[in-house]
Amino acid sequence: MSTAFDPTADAGMSGETTTEDVFATAGATESESGRVFTAEGGDWDQLVAEAVANRDERIIVNMGPQHPSTHGVLRMVLELDGEYVTECRIAIGYLHTGIEKTMEHRTWVQGTTLCTRMDYLTPLFQELVYCLGVEKLLGITDQVPERATIMRVLLCELTRISSHLVAIATGGLELGASTVMEFGFRDRECVLRLIELITGLRMNNAFIRPGGVSQDMPSGFQEAFDAELPKVRRGLRELEALILENPIVKGRMCDVAYLDVTGCMALGVTGPILRATGMPYDLRKALPYCGYETYDFDVPTWDSSDAYGRIRVRFGEIHESLRLIDQCLDRLHQVGGPVMVTDKNIGWPAQLSVGADGQGNSLAHIKEIMGDSMESLIHHFKLVTEGFRVPPGQVYTRVESAKGELGCHLVSDGGTRPYRAHFRDPGFNNLQAAAAMVEGGTVADTVVAVASIDPVLGGVDR
């Protein structure tokens, strides 16, 4: 008969509980195979009970999950010695939506309406990485029209600017600088107006679809960009003048939330946090996708490994995204053609247009499927309700989101729905570094550290 592990055996003890028996308080029970130990993670009540039992002078502070500095429903259990943090425990799961599981019960196209809602500040990145995976499983990566690929790059760079402006704005507000917040959200409105012009929505767009995008650029898009982008550039200069050399900002951020390149590599941290250590790792350069290798742009870095370096990197990336947007606009004027694959068994059958109500299908398309062609109506009905089939297999795709490496693992069993869909959200991995950044600093530094990570709990919990 097998015997259970006895933690006292190696120490030469007979099995009785002693002061050195570190497992004695782990909830030991007797079973047929011997003693069974149940290890549990410490939570609020356990930490408080431990502090009371040991008569420690330490203070346990429950920061969140509803706190203005936790970027949503993030909970941090802080152990304090005076105003200094000696231990930080991160608790997540308060915003769990079950999106990944729900995707298993929806068609491949319907998956875009779900994954776009994870990190609600970077919806188009999630749509892109998901669709790249579906297209790779279908074997149609090279069939995606060039114009659709250019639009994907344009929308992702607009989203990158929007996300970084939120990070800068909310980070300033948490330091007490409400003007930074007002300027940041003012400039973000210009970006959201452009995204809404193209996709019809400000967020949760579901615009990027397997095989391309749902519709072409609207008429007059160049005039809209000519009106809004100068406002963004002017506002960006104002924000930089307000923040970057401000002695109060530098006093709060320099040498705070330190994490060097070794710590980033050990914890799987990517994005602006990694590039603030001086390492120019960006998937758009390292493993190009969507033709990024054909664009002219740089990877901004800083070498301070602290919160100040991360905000400098985000400002630099906004400038580079503006360069990329200008190049995308030039290409859209040169490249015509469709924005969805020509395979009617995959391409979404709707022919969207702007009607009297501002939305809907073109009247010609409605006339065909409802009055002229029974075959078109049947095809439309089956493709929308049942969806297309994807060959069996699995794939992992990744893109450079505003917060770091965003990955998508898809598994198909040959049906019309994903067998498994799982996302590697950069915020989830980056939050692992919170304890390393926070411990040893003050409570005020904790606020700065979380702001520099820029987590969005919709993506962390999923």
VENDAZI-V11936 format. One record per residue. RES is the residue in three letters. SS is DSSP state (helix for helix, strand for strand, loop for the rest). PHI is phi as a letter, one per 30 degrees, with the letter a starting at -180 (* if undefined). D_LAST is the distance of its C-alpha to the last C-alpha in Angstrom with 1 decimal. Layout:
res=RES ss=SS phi=PHI d_last=D_LAST
res=RES ss=SS phi=PHI d_last=D_LAST
//
This chain:
res=MET ss=loop phi=* d_last=43.5
res=SER ss=loop phi=d d_last=40.6
res=THR ss=loop phi=c d_last=40.3
res=ALA ss=loop phi=d d_last=37.3
res=PHE ss=loop phi=d d_last=36.7
res=ASP ss=loop phi=c d_last=39.0
res=PRO ss=loop phi=d d_last=37.9
res=THR ss=loop phi=c d_last=41.5
res=ALA ss=loop phi=d d_last=43.2
res=ASP ss=loop phi=d d_last=42.9
res=ALA ss=loop phi=d d_last=44.2
res=GLY ss=loop phi=i d_last=47.4
res=MET ss=loop phi=c d_last=46.8
res=SER ss=loop phi=d d_last=47.7
res=GLY ss=loop phi=j d_last=44.4
res=GLU ss=loop phi=d d_last=45.3
res=THR ss=loop phi=d d_last=42.9
res=THR ss=loop phi=b d_last=44.1
res=THR ss=loop phi=d d_last=42.9
res=GLU ss=loop phi=c d_last=41.5
res=ASP ss=loop phi=d d_last=39.5
res=VAL ss=loop phi=d d_last=36.0
res=PHE ss=loop phi=c d_last=34.5
res=ALA ss=loop phi=d d_last=36.7
res=THR ss=loop phi=c d_last=34.1
res=ALA ss=loop phi=d d_last=31.2
res=GLY ss=loop phi=i d_last=31.9
res=ALA ss=loop phi=d d_last=34.4
res=THR ss=strand phi=b d_last=35.5
res=GLU ss=strand phi=c d_last=38.1
res=SER ss=strand phi=b d_last=37.7
res=GLU ss=loop phi=d d_last=40.0
res=SER ss=loop phi=c d_last=38.9
res=GLY ss=strand phi=k d_last=39.3
res=ARG ss=strand phi=d d_last=37.3
res=VAL ss=strand phi=c d_last=33.5
res=PHE ss=loop phi=c d_last=31.5
res=THR ss=loop phi=c d_last=28.1
res=ALA ss=loop phi=c d_last=26.4
res=GLU ss=loop phi=b d_last=24.0
res=GLY ss=loop phi=d d_last=22.1
res=GLY ss=loop phi=d d_last=23.7
res=ASP ss=loop phi=b d_last=22.3
res=TRP ss=helix phi=e d_last=24.0
res=ASP ss=helix phi=d d_last=26.8
res=GLN ss=helix phi=d d_last=27.5
res=LEU ss=helix phi=d d_last=27.9
res=VAL ss=helix phi=d d_last=30.1
res=ALA ss=helix phi=d d_last=32.2
res=GLU ss=helix phi=d d_last=32.7
res=ALA ss=helix phi=d d_last=33.8
res=VAL ss=helix phi=d d_last=36.2
res=ALA ss=helix phi=d d_last=37.6
res=ASN ss=loop phi=d d_last=38.3
res=ARG ss=loop phi=h d_last=39.7
res=ASP ss=loop phi=d d_last=37.7
res=GLU ss=loop phi=d d_last=38.0
res=ARG ss=loop phi=d d_last=34.3
res=ILE ss=strand phi=c d_last=32.0
res=ILE ss=strand phi=c d_last=28.5
res=VAL ss=strand phi=c d_last=26.4
res=ASN ss=strand phi=c d_last=23.2
res=MET ss=strand phi=c d_last=21.6
res=GLY ss=loop phi=j d_last=18.7
res=PRO ss=loop phi=d d_last=16.2
res=GLN ss=loop phi=c d_last=18.1
res=HIS ss=loop phi=b d_last=20.1
res=PRO ss=loop phi=d d_last=20.9
res=SER ss=loop phi=c d_last=20.5
res=THR ss=loop phi=c d_last=17.1
res=HIS ss=loop phi=h d_last=15.2
res=GLY ss=loop phi=j d_last=13.3
res=VAL ss=loop phi=c d_last=12.6
res=LEU ss=loop phi=d d_last=13.3
res=ARG ss=strand phi=c d_last=16.0
res=MET ss=strand phi=b d_last=18.8
res=VAL ss=strand phi=c d_last=21.6
res=LEU ss=strand phi=c d_last=24.6
res=GLU ss=strand phi=c d_last=27.9
res=LEU ss=strand phi=c d_last=30.7
res=ASP ss=strand phi=c d_last=34.3
res=GLY ss=loop phi=i d_last=35.7
res=GLU ss=loop phi=c d_last=33.5
res=TYR ss=strand phi=c d_last=32.2
res=VAL ss=strand phi=d d_last=28.9
res=THR ss=strand phi=c d_last=29.8
res=GLU ss=strand phi=a d_last=26.4
res=CYS ss=strand phi=b d_last=22.8
res=ARG ss=strand phi=c d_last=20.0
res=ILE ss=strand phi=c d_last=16.4
res=ALA ss=strand phi=b d_last=14.4
res=ILE ss=loop phi=b d_last=10.6
res=GLY ss=loop phi=j d_last=8.5
res=TYR ss=loop phi=d d_last=10.1
res=LEU ss=loop phi=b d_last=7.4
res=HIS ss=loop phi=d d_last=5.3
res=THR ss=loop phi=c d_last=5.4
res=GLY ss=loop phi=i d_last=5.8
res=ILE ss=helix phi=d d_last=5.7
res=GLU ss=helix phi=d d_last=6.8
res=LYS ss=helix phi=d d_last=9.3
res=THR ss=helix phi=d d_last=10.4
res=MET ss=helix phi=d d_last=11.3
res=GLU ss=helix phi=d d_last=13.8
res=HIS ss=helix phi=c d_last=15.7
res=ARG ss=loop phi=b d_last=16.1
res=THR ss=strand phi=d d_last=18.5
res=TRP ss=loop phi=d d_last=17.9
res=VAL ss=loop phi=d d_last=18.7
res=GLN ss=loop phi=d d_last=16.5
res=GLY ss=helix phi=e d_last=13.5
res=THR ss=helix phi=d d_last=14.0
res=THR ss=helix phi=d d_last=13.6
res=LEU ss=helix phi=c d_last=10.0
res=CYS ss=helix phi=d d_last=8.8
res=THR ss=loop phi=d d_last=10.9
res=ARG ss=loop phi=c d_last=8.8
res=MET ss=loop phi=d d_last=5.9
res=ASP ss=loop phi=d d_last=8.4
res=TYR ss=loop phi=d d_last=10.9
res=LEU ss=loop phi=c d_last=13.8
res=THR ss=loop phi=b d_last=13.7
res=PRO ss=helix phi=d d_last=12.9
res=LEU ss=helix phi=d d_last=15.9
res=PHE ss=helix phi=d d_last=15.0
res=GLN ss=helix phi=d d_last=11.9
res=GLU ss=helix phi=d d_last=14.3
res=LEU ss=helix phi=d d_last=17.0
res=VAL ss=helix phi=d d_last=15.5
res=TYR ss=helix phi=d d_last=14.4
res=CYS ss=helix phi=d d_last=17.9
res=LEU ss=helix phi=d d_last=19.7
res=GLY ss=helix phi=d d_last=18.4
res=VAL ss=helix phi=d d_last=19.5
res=GLU ss=helix phi=d d_last=22.8
res=LYS ss=helix phi=d d_last=23.4
res=LEU ss=helix phi=d d_last=23.1
res=LEU ss=helix phi=d d_last=25.4
res=GLY ss=loop phi=i d_last=27.8
res=ILE ss=loop phi=c d_last=28.1
res=THR ss=helix phi=e d_last=26.9
res=ASP ss=helix phi=d d_last=30.5
res=GLN ss=helix phi=c d_last=31.0
res=VAL ss=loop phi=d d_last=28.5
res=PRO ss=loop phi=e d_last=30.9
res=GLU ss=helix phi=d d_last=31.6
res=ARG ss=helix phi=d d_last=31.3
res=ALA ss=helix phi=d d_last=27.8
res=THR ss=helix phi=d d_last=26.9
res=ILE ss=helix phi=d d_last=28.6
res=MET ss=helix phi=d d_last=26.7
res=ARG ss=helix phi=d d_last=23.4
res=VAL ss=helix phi=d d_last=24.6
res=LEU ss=helix phi=e d_last=25.9
res=LEU ss=helix phi=d d_last=22.7
res=CYS ss=helix phi=d d_last=20.6
res=GLU ss=helix phi=d d_last=23.3
res=LEU ss=helix phi=d d_last=23.3
res=THR ss=helix phi=d d_last=19.6
res=ARG ss=helix phi=d d_last=20.2
res=ILE ss=helix phi=d d_last=23.0
res=SER ss=helix phi=e d_last=21.0
res=SER ss=helix phi=d d_last=18.3
res=HIS ss=helix phi=d d_last=21.0
res=LEU ss=helix phi=d d_last=23.0
res=VAL ss=helix phi=d d_last=20.4
res=ALA ss=helix phi=d d_last=20.1
res=ILE ss=helix phi=d d_last=23.9
res=ALA ss=helix phi=d d_last=24.4
res=THR ss=helix phi=d d_last=22.1
res=GLY ss=helix phi=d d_last=23.4
res=GLY ss=helix phi=d d_last=26.9
res=LEU ss=helix phi=d d_last=26.3
res=GLU ss=helix phi=d d_last=25.2
res=LEU ss=loop phi=d d_last=28.5
res=GLY ss=loop phi=j d_last=30.4
res=ALA ss=loop phi=c d_last=31.1
res=SER ss=helix phi=d d_last=30.4
res=THR ss=helix phi=d d_last=32.3
res=VAL ss=helix phi=d d_last=29.7
res=MET ss=helix phi=d d_last=27.0
res=GLU ss=helix phi=d d_last=29.3
res=PHE ss=helix phi=d d_last=30.2
res=GLY ss=helix phi=d d_last=26.7
res=PHE ss=helix phi=d d_last=25.5
res=ARG ss=helix phi=d d_last=28.8
res=ASP ss=helix phi=d d_last=28.4
res=ARG ss=helix phi=d d_last=24.8
res=GLU ss=helix phi=e d_last=26.3
res=CYS ss=helix phi=d d_last=28.5
res=VAL ss=helix phi=d d_last=25.7
res=LEU ss=helix phi=d d_last=23.7
res=ARG ss=helix phi=d d_last=27.0
res=LEU ss=helix phi=d d_last=27.3
res=ILE ss=helix phi=d d_last=23.8
res=GLU ss=helix phi=d d_last=24.6
res=LEU ss=helix phi=d d_last=27.9
res=ILE ss=helix phi=d d_last=26.6
res=THR ss=helix phi=c d_last=23.5
res=GLY ss=loop phi=j d_last=24.5
res=LEU ss=loop phi=b d_last=21.4
res=ARG ss=loop phi=d d_last=20.5
res=MET ss=loop phi=a d_last=16.7
res=ASN ss=loop phi=h d_last=14.3
res=ASN ss=loop phi=d d_last=17.3
res=ALA ss=loop phi=h d_last=16.8
res=PHE ss=loop phi=c d_last=20.0
res=ILE ss=strand phi=d d_last=19.7
res=ARG ss=strand phi=b d_last=20.4
res=PRO ss=loop phi=e d_last=21.3
res=GLY ss=loop phi=j d_last=24.9
res=GLY ss=strand phi=l d_last=24.9
res=VAL ss=strand phi=b d_last=24.1
res=SER ss=loop phi=d d_last=24.7
res=GLN ss=loop phi=a d_last=27.9
res=ASP ss=loop phi=d d_last=30.3
res=MET ss=loop phi=d d_last=30.8
res=PRO ss=loop phi=d d_last=32.5
res=SER ss=loop phi=d d_last=36.2
res=GLY ss=loop phi=i d_last=36.9
res=PHE ss=helix phi=d d_last=33.8
res=GLN ss=helix phi=d d_last=36.0
res=GLU ss=helix phi=d d_last=37.7
res=ALA ss=helix phi=d d_last=34.4
res=PHE ss=helix phi=d d_last=33.3
res=ASP ss=helix phi=d d_last=36.8
res=ALA ss=helix phi=d d_last=36.5
res=GLU ss=helix phi=c d_last=33.0
res=LEU ss=helix phi=d d_last=32.8
res=PRO ss=helix phi=e d_last=35.9
res=LYS ss=helix phi=d d_last=34.4
res=VAL ss=helix phi=d d_last=31.4
res=ARG ss=helix phi=d d_last=33.8
res=ARG ss=helix phi=d d_last=36.0
res=GLY ss=helix phi=d d_last=33.2
res=LEU ss=helix phi=d d_last=31.9
res=ARG ss=helix phi=d d_last=35.4
res=GLU ss=helix phi=d d_last=35.6
res=LEU ss=helix phi=d d_last=32.4
res=GLU ss=helix phi=d d_last=33.6
res=ALA ss=helix phi=d d_last=37.0
res=LEU ss=helix phi=d d_last=35.4
res=ILE ss=helix phi=c d_last=33.1
res=LEU ss=loop phi=d d_last=34.1
res=GLU ss=loop phi=c d_last=37.5
res=ASN ss=loop phi=d d_last=37.1
res=PRO ss=helix phi=d d_last=38.5
res=ILE ss=helix phi=d d_last=36.3
res=VAL ss=helix phi=d d_last=33.1
res=LYS ss=helix phi=d d_last=34.4
res=GLY ss=helix phi=d d_last=35.5
res=ARG ss=helix phi=d d_last=32.1
res=MET ss=helix phi=c d_last=30.2
res=CYS ss=loop phi=d d_last=32.6
res=ASP ss=loop phi=i d_last=32.4
res=VAL ss=loop phi=c d_last=29.4
res=ALA ss=loop phi=h d_last=26.1
res=TYR ss=loop phi=d d_last=27.9
res=LEU ss=loop phi=a d_last=26.2
res=ASP ss=loop phi=d d_last=28.3
res=VAL ss=helix phi=d d_last=27.6
res=THR ss=helix phi=d d_last=28.1
res=GLY ss=helix phi=d d_last=25.3
res=CYS ss=helix phi=d d_last=23.0
res=MET ss=helix phi=d d_last=23.9
res=ALA ss=helix phi=d d_last=23.6
res=LEU ss=helix phi=c d_last=20.1
res=GLY ss=loop phi=i d_last=18.7
res=VAL ss=loop phi=d d_last=18.6
res=THR ss=loop phi=b d_last=19.1
res=GLY ss=loop phi=i d_last=19.6
res=PRO ss=helix phi=e d_last=22.0
res=ILE ss=helix phi=d d_last=21.9
res=LEU ss=helix phi=d d_last=23.4
res=ARG ss=helix phi=d d_last=25.7
res=ALA ss=loop phi=d d_last=27.0
res=THR ss=loop phi=d d_last=28.6
res=GLY ss=loop phi=j d_last=30.7
res=MET ss=loop phi=c d_last=29.0
res=PRO ss=loop phi=d d_last=28.7
res=TYR ss=loop phi=c d_last=25.8
res=ASP ss=loop phi=b d_last=24.2
res=LEU ss=helix phi=d d_last=22.9
res=ARG ss=helix phi=d d_last=24.8
res=LYS ss=helix phi=c d_last=28.0
res=ALA ss=helix phi=d d_last=27.2
res=LEU ss=loop phi=b d_last=25.8
res=PRO ss=loop phi=d d_last=26.5
res=TYR ss=loop phi=b d_last=24.8
res=CYS ss=loop phi=h d_last=25.7
res=GLY ss=loop phi=i d_last=29.1
res=TYR ss=helix phi=d d_last=28.2
res=GLU ss=helix phi=d d_last=31.2
res=THR ss=helix phi=c d_last=33.5
res=TYR ss=loop phi=c d_last=32.5
res=ASP ss=loop phi=c d_last=34.2
res=PHE ss=loop phi=a d_last=32.0
res=ASP ss=loop phi=c d_last=31.8
res=VAL ss=loop phi=c d_last=29.1
res=PRO ss=loop phi=d d_last=29.6
res=THR ss=loop phi=b d_last=29.8
res=TRP ss=loop phi=b d_last=31.1
res=ASP ss=loop phi=b d_last=32.6
res=SER ss=loop phi=c d_last=32.0
res=SER ss=loop phi=h d_last=28.7
res=ASP ss=loop phi=b d_last=28.1
res=ALA ss=helix phi=d d_last=26.3
res=TYR ss=helix phi=d d_last=29.2
res=GLY ss=helix phi=d d_last=28.8
res=ARG ss=helix phi=d d_last=25.2
res=ILE ss=helix phi=d d_last=26.2
res=ARG ss=helix phi=d d_last=29.1
res=VAL ss=helix phi=d d_last=26.9
res=ARG ss=helix phi=d d_last=24.8
res=PHE ss=helix phi=d d_last=28.0
res=GLY ss=helix phi=d d_last=29.3
res=GLU ss=helix phi=d d_last=26.4
res=ILE ss=helix phi=d d_last=26.8
res=HIS ss=helix phi=d d_last=30.5
res=GLU ss=helix phi=d d_last=29.7
res=SER ss=helix phi=d d_last=27.2
res=LEU ss=helix phi=d d_last=30.1
res=ARG ss=helix phi=d d_last=32.4
res=LEU ss=helix phi=d d_last=30.1
res=ILE ss=helix phi=d d_last=29.8
res=ASP ss=helix phi=d d_last=33.6
res=GLN ss=helix phi=d d_last=33.9
res=CYS ss=helix phi=d d_last=31.5
res=LEU ss=helix phi=d d_last=33.7
res=ASP ss=helix phi=d d_last=36.8
res=ARG ss=helix phi=d d_last=35.5
res=LEU ss=helix phi=d d_last=34.5
res=HIS ss=helix phi=d d_last=38.1
res=GLN ss=helix phi=c d_last=39.4
res=VAL ss=loop phi=c d_last=37.1
res=GLY ss=loop phi=c d_last=37.2
res=GLY ss=loop phi=j d_last=36.3
res=PRO ss=loop phi=d d_last=33.5
res=VAL ss=loop phi=b d_last=29.8
res=MET ss=strand phi=b d_last=28.7
res=VAL ss=loop phi=e d_last=30.0
res=THR ss=loop phi=d d_last=33.2
res=ASP ss=loop phi=d d_last=32.3
res=LYS ss=loop phi=d d_last=32.3
res=ASN ss=loop phi=d d_last=30.5
res=ILE ss=loop phi=b d_last=27.4
res=GLY ss=loop phi=d d_last=27.8
res=TRP ss=loop phi=d d_last=26.6
res=PRO ss=loop phi=d d_last=29.8
res=ALA ss=loop phi=d d_last=29.5
res=GLN ss=loop phi=c d_last=31.8
res=LEU ss=strand phi=d d_last=30.3
res=SER ss=loop phi=a d_last=32.8
res=VAL ss=loop phi=c d_last=33.4
res=GLY ss=loop phi=c d_last=35.6
res=ALA ss=loop phi=d d_last=37.4
res=ASP ss=loop phi=c d_last=34.2
res=GLY ss=loop phi=i d_last=32.4
res=GLN ss=loop phi=a d_last=30.2
res=GLY ss=loop phi=j d_last=30.7
res=ASN ss=strand phi=d d_last=32.3
res=SER ss=loop phi=d d_last=35.6
res=LEU ss=helix phi=d d_last=38.6
res=ALA ss=helix phi=d d_last=40.0
res=HIS ss=helix phi=d d_last=36.9
res=ILE ss=helix phi=d d_last=37.0
res=LYS ss=helix phi=d d_last=40.7
res=GLU ss=helix phi=d d_last=40.4
res=ILE ss=helix phi=d d_last=37.8
res=MET ss=helix phi=c d_last=39.3
res=GLY ss=helix phi=b d_last=43.0
res=ASP ss=helix phi=c d_last=44.0
res=SER ss=loop phi=b d_last=42.1
res=MET ss=helix phi=d d_last=40.9
res=GLU ss=helix phi=d d_last=39.5
res=SER ss=helix phi=d d_last=37.3
res=LEU ss=helix phi=d d_last=36.0
res=ILE ss=helix phi=d d_last=35.3
res=HIS ss=helix phi=d d_last=33.5
res=HIS ss=helix phi=e d_last=31.4
res=PHE ss=helix phi=d d_last=30.6
res=LYS ss=helix phi=d d_last=29.6
res=LEU ss=helix phi=d d_last=27.5
res=VAL ss=helix phi=d d_last=25.5
res=THR ss=helix phi=d d_last=25.1
res=GLU ss=loop phi=c d_last=25.2
res=GLY ss=loop phi=i d_last=24.0
res=PHE ss=loop phi=c d_last=25.4
res=ARG ss=loop phi=c d_last=25.4
res=VAL ss=loop phi=c d_last=24.0
res=PRO ss=loop phi=e d_last=26.1
res=PRO ss=loop phi=d d_last=24.9
res=GLY ss=strand phi=l d_last=23.5
res=GLN ss=strand phi=b d_last=20.5
res=VAL ss=strand phi=a d_last=19.7
res=TYR ss=strand phi=b d_last=17.8
res=THR ss=strand phi=b d_last=17.9
res=ARG ss=strand phi=b d_last=17.2
res=VAL ss=strand phi=b d_last=18.0
res=GLU ss=strand phi=c d_last=18.7
res=SER ss=strand phi=d d_last=16.2
res=ALA ss=loop phi=d d_last=17.5
res=LYS ss=loop phi=c d_last=15.8
res=GLY ss=strand phi=k d_last=16.7
res=GLU ss=strand phi=d d_last=16.1
res=LEU ss=strand phi=c d_last=13.2
res=GLY ss=strand phi=c d_last=13.5
res=CYS ss=strand phi=b d_last=12.7
res=HIS ss=strand phi=c d_last=14.1
res=LEU ss=strand phi=c d_last=15.4
res=VAL ss=strand phi=b d_last=17.8
res=SER ss=strand phi=c d_last=20.3
res=ASP ss=loop phi=c d_last=22.8
res=GLY ss=loop phi=j d_last=24.9
res=GLY ss=loop phi=c d_last=23.6
res=THR ss=loop phi=c d_last=22.3
res=ARG ss=strand phi=b d_last=18.7
res=PRO ss=loop phi=d d_last=16.4
res=TYR ss=loop phi=d d_last=17.1
res=ARG ss=strand phi=a d_last=14.0
res=ALA ss=strand phi=b d_last=11.3
res=HIS ss=strand phi=b d_last=9.4
res=PHE ss=strand phi=c d_last=8.6
res=ARG ss=strand phi=c d_last=10.1
res=ASP ss=loop phi=d d_last=8.9
res=PRO ss=helix phi=d d_last=12.2
res=GLY ss=helix phi=d d_last=11.1
res=PHE ss=helix phi=d d_last=9.8
res=ASN ss=helix phi=d d_last=13.2
res=ASN ss=helix phi=d d_last=15.2
res=LEU ss=helix phi=d d_last=14.4
res=GLN ss=helix phi=e d_last=16.4
res=ALA ss=helix phi=d d_last=19.4
res=ALA ss=helix phi=e d_last=19.4
res=ALA ss=helix phi=d d_last=21.8
res=ALA ss=helix phi=d d_last=24.1
res=MET ss=helix phi=d d_last=24.3
res=VAL ss=helix phi=d d_last=24.8
res=GLU ss=loop phi=d d_last=27.2
res=GLY ss=loop phi=j d_last=30.7
res=GLY ss=loop phi=c d_last=30.1
res=THR ss=strand phi=c d_last=30.6
res=VAL ss=helix phi=d d_last=28.2
res=ALA ss=helix phi=d d_last=28.8
res=ASP ss=helix phi=d d_last=27.7
res=THR ss=helix phi=d d_last=24.4
res=VAL ss=helix phi=d d_last=23.6
res=VAL ss=helix phi=d d_last=24.7
res=ALA ss=helix phi=d d_last=22.7
res=VAL ss=helix phi=d d_last=19.3
res=ALA ss=helix phi=d d_last=20.3
res=SER ss=helix phi=d d_last=21.3
res=ILE ss=helix phi=d d_last=18.0
res=ASP ss=loop phi=h d_last=16.4
res=PRO ss=loop phi=d d_last=12.8
res=VAL ss=loop phi=b d_last=10.4
res=LEU ss=helix phi=d d_last=8.0
res=GLY ss=helix phi=d d_last=5.8
res=GLY ss=helix phi=d d_last=5.4
res=VAL ss=helix phi=d d_last=6.0
res=ASP ss=helix phi=d d_last=3.8
res=ARG ss=loop phi=h d_last=0.0
//
